[in-house]
Amino acid sequence: MVRTSVVRLAGGRPGWIALGMIVGVLSAGAAYSQTPPAQQPPASPSPAAQATPAKNPYIFSGEGAMTLNFIKADKAADFEMVIAKLKEALAKSDKPDRKQQAASWKFFKASEPGANGSVLYVSIVDPVVKGTDYTVSTILSEAFPTEVQALYKTYSDSYVSQNIINLTLIANLGK
């Protein structure tokens, strides 16, 4: 007789479904993976760059958005410091779009380790402020123009990689 051992995932079928969703999100998001994030401190674009603007991945196209931020374990405190400055920048802003961004943008830290010992931070925006730029360096430069270069270096040096996922709502189970 051949014996197979089956390991039950906590929660049975719902646990498998959740695992499948996580694997799917990580796989689908790989197309948007960046190392480090493709954000640059604001600079004056050249005339050639103005003629053919590239699509900004931080102007989200979905109703919601999620970024998976894989951060070097020894740089997690640096990343969190920059996110605290981002929160401060959004709070200081007089722009209505920035106030809306702050109201719908959350960062979570995963309890489980990320790939290769990284720390996983998940950013969720729900709802997205349509047409508004979520580029961290842009927002920081508005509030901290003299500090933005150092903040951006700290921020970009903390990254292993980042996946950007635009989301479309298919069901709101609470309504």
N, C-alpha and C positions, 0 to 999 in steps of 0.2 A: 504494500500500500504506500502511495506517495502522499506525503503530508505537505501542505502548503500553509505557511503561516500568514495570516492576514492581520495587519495592524489597523485597528479602527481609529479613524481620525476623531478627535473630540467633537461631539455633536452629531456624529453620523453623517447623513446625507447633506445637511446644511453646511457642515464643516468642509466636505468635499467640494460643494458648490463655491464656498468662499475661497478655498484654495485655488480652484480653477479660475475664478475671477482675478485673483492676485497674479497668477501666472500669466493670464491673458493680458492684463494691464501692463505688466512688466515687459512682455514680449511685444505688444503693440506699440508701446512707448519707445522701444529701442530705436525706431526710425527717427525719433526726435532727440536722441541722446547727444549730449554735448559734453566735451571735456576740455577745459572748464566751461561754465556757461558762456554763451556767446553774447555777453553783454559787454559793452565798452563804455568807458567814461565819455561823456559828451564831448564832441570835437566838431570843428567846422568841416562839413563834407566838401570834397573837391567838386568842381563843376561836372566832371564825368560821373561821379557817384550820384549827383542830383538828377541826372538824366535818366538813370535806370535804378530806381530805388528797390532794394531787396525787401522781401516781406519780413516784417518784424514778428518773430515767433512769440513775443511778449504782448502783442495786441491779439488777444484770444478770439478765436472765431466761433467758439461754442457758447452755449448758455451758461456753462460752468467750465472750470478748468482745474487741473491738478498738475503739480510738478512733484516729481520724485527727486529729491536732492540727496545724493550720496556724498557724504562729507567725511574727510579724513578724521579718524578717531582723535588724533592729537590736536585737531583744529576745530573741534565742535564748539568749544567756548568762544572762539573767534567768530564762527558763523552766527552763534546766538547773539553776540554783541552787535554784529551788523544788523541782524533782524530787529533788535531793540532800537537801533538808530533808524531803521526803516519805519517802525511804528511811530517813533517820535516825529519823523519827517512828515508822515501822513497826518498826524495830529496837528502839526504846526501849519499845514497848508491852508490857504484861503480858497483854494480851488474846490468847487463842489464835487467834481469827479474824484478827487483824492479822498474826500470825506466818504463818498460812496464806496470807494475801493477799501478803505479801512474797515467799513462796516461789514463787508462780505468776504474778507480775506483772512484766513486762519492758517497758522503753522502748527504742525504736530510733530513730535519726536517719537519714533517707533521704539518700543521696549526691546524688540528683537534687533540683533545686529544686522547691518546691511551686507552687501556683497563684499568679500575680501576684508572683513573686519571694519568696514566703514560704518558710520552712523547715518541712519535714514531719517530724513526730515521730509514730511509730506506737507505741501502747501495746497490748500483747497480754496477756490474762489467760487462762491455761489450766492448770488448770481454774478456773472461777469458784467462789468461796466463796459458796454459796447463801445468800440473804437478808442478805448483808453489804453495808454501804454503802461504796462506793468513792469517795465525794465527797472530793476532795483537801482542801478547806477543813475538813471535819469531822475528817479524820485529823490534819491539822496543828494544829487547835485542841486536840486531846487531848494532844499533846506540847508544843506551844508556845502556850499560851493568851494570853500577853502579846504575842506576835509575829504572831499569825494575821492580824490586820487588814492589817498592812504586807505580809506574805507574799501574802495573797490579792490585794491591789491589784497587786503586782508580777506575779503569775500572770495575773490577768485582763487587765491592760494588754498582755501579750505576745501575746494571741490575735488572729488574723484570724477563724478559725472552727474548729469541732470537729464531727466526725461520730462518732456512737456506733453500733456494730454489735454486736448480740447474735448469737452463733454456735451452731449445732447441729452436732455431729460426725456426719458421714455415713460416714466410713471412717478407720480408723487404719492407715496403710500399713506401719507398723513392727511390727504385731502380727498 
